[in-house]
Amino acid sequence: MKIIISSNYGFDHNWTLLIKNKSFYLGQDVKFCHRILGISPREIVQQIGSAHIQDEKVNRKLARFIVKQLGGTKTIINLQPWELCAE
């Protein structure tokens, strides 16, 4: 379980959640945090302990945090790849 991070314009970051070889496009990081999780990116950083999500350990913490907030792996794995998108 991890978050794949991509960028279109250099400063925005798009997230894709990878669980059990299935990808779920989440959209822009800030939009996803606010619209889907209902919390700010700063609050997530406080929960996972670091803002360095390029680091593999922190990235996995972020992925686990998101999955927990969304109801767990069993809930998410049955969704379509676009159903969590915040675009």
C-alpha positions in Angstrom: 0.0 0.0 0.0 1.4 3.4 -1.0 0.7 6.7 -2.6 2.0 7.4 -6.1 2.8 11.1 -6.6 2.7 12.8 -9.9 2.8 16.4 -11.0 1.3 18.2 -14.1 2.5 21.8 -13.7 5.5 21.6 -11.3 3.8 22.7 -8.1 0.6 20.7 -7.9 0.7 17.1 -6.8 -1.7 14.4 -7.8 -2.1 11.3 -5.7 -2.9 7.8 -6.7 -3.5 5.2 -4.0 -2.1 1.7 -4.8 -3.7 -1.2 -2.8 -3.1 -4.8 -3.7 -2.0 -3.9 -7.3 -5.2 -1.8 -7.8 -4.9 1.9 -8.4 -7.3 4.5 -7.2 -6.9 8.0 -8.6 -7.4 10.5 -5.7 -6.6 13.8 -7.6 -4.8 16.9 -6.3 -3.5 16.4 -2.8 -5.0 19.6 -1.3 -8.4 19.0 -2.9 -8.5 15.4 -1.8 -7.6 16.3 1.8 -10.3 18.9 2.1 -13.1 17.5 0.0 -12.8 13.7 0.7 -11.1 13.5 4.0 -12.5 16.7 5.4 -9.2 17.8 7.0 -6.3 20.0 6.0 -2.9 18.7 4.7 -1.4 20.2 7.9 -3.6 18.0 10.0 -2.5 14.9 8.0 1.1 15.8 8.5 0.5 16.0 12.3 -1.1 12.6 12.2 1.6 10.8 10.2 4.5 12.7 11.8 6.2 14.1 8.7 5.6 16.1 5.5 8.2 14.2 3.5 5.9 11.8 1.7 8.6 11.0 -0.9 10.2 9.0 1.9 8.9 5.4 1.6 8.2 5.0 5.3 6.2 8.3 5.5 4.5 7.5 2.2 3.2 4.2 3.6 2.0 5.9 6.7 0.1 8.4 4.5 -1.5 5.5 2.6 -2.5 3.7 5.7 -3.9 6.9 7.2 -6.0 7.5 4.1 -7.3 3.9 3.9 -8.2 4.0 7.6 -10.1 7.3 7.2 -12.0 5.9 4.2 -13.2 2.8 6.0 -10.4 0.3 5.5 -9.0 -1.9 2.7 -12.2 -4.0 2.3 -14.3 -1.0 1.7 -11.9 0.7 -0.8 -10.9 -2.4 -2.8 -14.5 -2.8 -4.1 -14.7 0.7 -5.5 -14.0 1.8 -9.0 -10.6 3.4 -9.6 -12.2 6.9 -10.0 -14.7 6.9 -7.2 -12.3 8.5 -4.6 -11.3 11.3 -7.0 -11.5 14.9 -5.7 -11.4 16.6 -9.1 
